[in-house]
Amino acid sequence: MPAQTPAVTESEILEWCGAYLRDKLKLSGAAVDKDAEFASLGLDSAESVFLVAAIEDWLGLELSSDTAVEHATPAKLSRFVADKLALKS
């Protein structure tokens, strides 16, 4: 029987995205604006592909390489990923 992935909430995905962005973009401060466009935070197109790949690895999802462009803020991306996870289970 395959192991089940524990449920991950939208807020946990948002928190993960914020930590990822702070680390990869060397952002200072306690929080990343959840409604800021990735481009305004300094995420370029190549790094957005790496962000999506990291989410895929973390959650075992298959996402389009355009996912971070189509859902261009941490909040929108987190909501989209949470919805994909819900469909998967």
Secondary structure as GFF3:
##gff-version 3
##sequence-region A 1 89
A	DSSP	alpha_helix	10	24	.	.	.	ID=ss1
A	DSSP	alpha_helix	38	41	.	.	.	ID=ss2
A	DSSP	alpha_helix	45	59	.	.	.	ID=ss3
A	DSSP	alpha_helix	67	70	.	.	.	ID=ss4
A	DSSP	alpha_helix	74	88	.	.	.	ID=ss5
###
